[in-house]
Amino acid sequence: MTLAAATLSDAEAKQRGWDYVIVGAGTAGLPAAIFASRRGARVLLIDAAPEVGGTLHIAFGQISAAGTHLQAEKGIADSVEQHFDDVMRLSYGLADPELVRLAVEQAPATVNWLLDAGLHALPDQPETGAYPGRPGYSVPRYLWGKDKGLSILEVVRRELEPEVASGRVTIRVNTRATELLTRGSHHVVGVRAIGADGLSEEYYGRHVLLTTGGYSMNPVLFKELLGVSPYTDGSYPFSQGDGLGLGTREGAVLRGRELHRAGGGSILSGFEFPAKREGRFDTSPDSRPPWEIWVNARGERFIREDEPTIYEREYAVVRQPEYRFVVIFDEAIFRAASPGVVGWTREKMEAYFNAHPMFARADSIEKLADLARVDARGLEQSVAAYNAAVASGSDPLGRIYLPRPISAPPFYAITLLGHSATSSIGLTVDRNLRVTDAKGKPIEGLYAAGEVLGSGVFLGRAFVPGMLLTPAMSLGRMLGTTLPI
């Protein structure tokens, strides 16, 4: 039996009682279903998408664990404790230590399952994940396949097939859960969902799992949670935040707003959102020392432009109004420096000024500020202060690279906006992954795993190699192996 054929009629599905009703057939939901079925559980998988897989369809597919078969083959000594310490260090202590410990404890069995089932890491892996301006693990434990997330999805689909063929796993795609069904107070017993035919049905189960992923493609919810637009639409289309709504309507609470990571900023197609990503200005001093200054909407510099760490540069962006900043330079810099937009020639950049909403050119700082939507007085003061720093060789923000002043018209501005494909905010859970309310009390029958917990609980507001996908799969697998049936 194929996965596509693994469905029941509405009447049959409604009448059947399930051990697991899993809302979200992606990175957390699929391992939960596979391992629950292997224990003999009856599992219903519901997903709003037309096929299973979730963000594995677009993810880089990067995973990490301590004590993997791949490490053993290459003589790499590692431990769960070392992995935990590394995650807390790389997340600057902002990840949730209880959930991180749980995830890294579960990770070795999950990654070894994938490797044993046919996932092939690239030849030079595992690696530490270190990158210029970004620290990595203390030992190599980070890996992925040549087809990225699809490499994992291929393995998981193959592992799911026999569970579907057994009749223990039933899949309902094109089916969106709209409400949790409860018995009394604080006891979830099922879900109400709408299928492709537009009809609402009820599905009852002993355990209800929310594995619906994030909210990055729901602009209304994104703005409600973070106060700004998501700006781009480059994430998984079904990342709509459904699990957050289902949980909070039953008393669950959210956390992680302060852990949003907006990245280093991109050049977008315009100010009508969602917009397309058209380019990236090179803000890394490792690859291109900065000739320009960066200012926010107030026209103020907000960080030394040659800050060496990616974390500090990204955190500076997320602290600015609307996650927006503008790169400012003059004609002399434009001619002397290498082109700042990655992969563009100087001629291509020149064609965009005053012909694209993110590119401005003017004969005065005041006029440039108007075109670039920044405060003119603030920008004039920032340029003057920077020029004084160049003359004295001492910058108040600590910048070291001071090649030349910004003084020769015309003046130029390129606007960048911080955006993210992940969702930092999620449901609170206890160590057993039971969804909890405002008092920390578990909501009976309701569990959650994956990005619906919020990326911030495993990453803080930094990049931690493999610590988004691996916890999702590992904690989904844990729920599939531990809940009573």
WOZI-V733412 format. One record per run of one state. SS is the DSSP state (@ for helix, = for strand, . for the rest). FROM is the first residue (numbers start at 1). LEN is the number of residues. If there is no record, write none. Layout:
ss & from & len
SS & FROM & LEN
SS & FROM & LEN
This chain:
ss & from & len
. & 1 & 9
@ & 10 & 6
. & 16 & 2
= & 18 & 6
. & 24 & 5
@ & 29 & 10
. & 39 & 4
= & 43 & 4
. & 47 & 7
@ & 54 & 4
. & 58 & 5
= & 63 & 2
. & 65 & 4
@ & 69 & 5
. & 74 & 6
@ & 80 & 11
. & 91 & 6
@ & 97 & 20
. & 117 & 4
= & 121 & 1
. & 122 & 5
= & 127 & 1
. & 128 & 3
= & 131 & 1
. & 132 & 2
= & 134 & 1
. & 135 & 7
= & 142 & 2
. & 144 & 1
= & 145 & 1
. & 146 & 3
@ & 149 & 17
. & 166 & 3
= & 169 & 4
. & 173 & 3
= & 176 & 7
. & 183 & 4
= & 187 & 8
. & 195 & 5
= & 200 & 11
. & 211 & 8
@ & 219 & 8
. & 227 & 5
= & 232 & 1
. & 233 & 9
@ & 242 & 7
. & 249 & 3
= & 252 & 1
. & 253 & 1
= & 254 & 2
. & 256 & 1
@ & 257 & 3
. & 260 & 6
= & 266 & 3
. & 269 & 6
= & 275 & 1
. & 276 & 1
= & 277 & 3
. & 280 & 1
= & 281 & 1
. & 282 & 11
= & 293 & 3
. & 296 & 5
= & 301 & 1
. & 302 & 8
@ & 310 & 9
. & 319 & 2
@ & 321 & 3
= & 324 & 7
@ & 331 & 6
. & 337 & 4
= & 341 & 1
. & 342 & 4
@ & 346 & 7
. & 353 & 3
= & 356 & 1
. & 357 & 2
= & 359 & 4
. & 363 & 2
@ & 365 & 8
. & 373 & 3
@ & 376 & 17
. & 393 & 18
= & 411 & 7
. & 418 & 8
= & 426 & 2
. & 428 & 1
= & 429 & 1
. & 430 & 4
= & 434 & 4
. & 438 & 4
= & 442 & 7
. & 449 & 2
@ & 451 & 3
. & 454 & 2
@ & 456 & 4
. & 460 & 9
@ & 469 & 14
. & 483 & 3
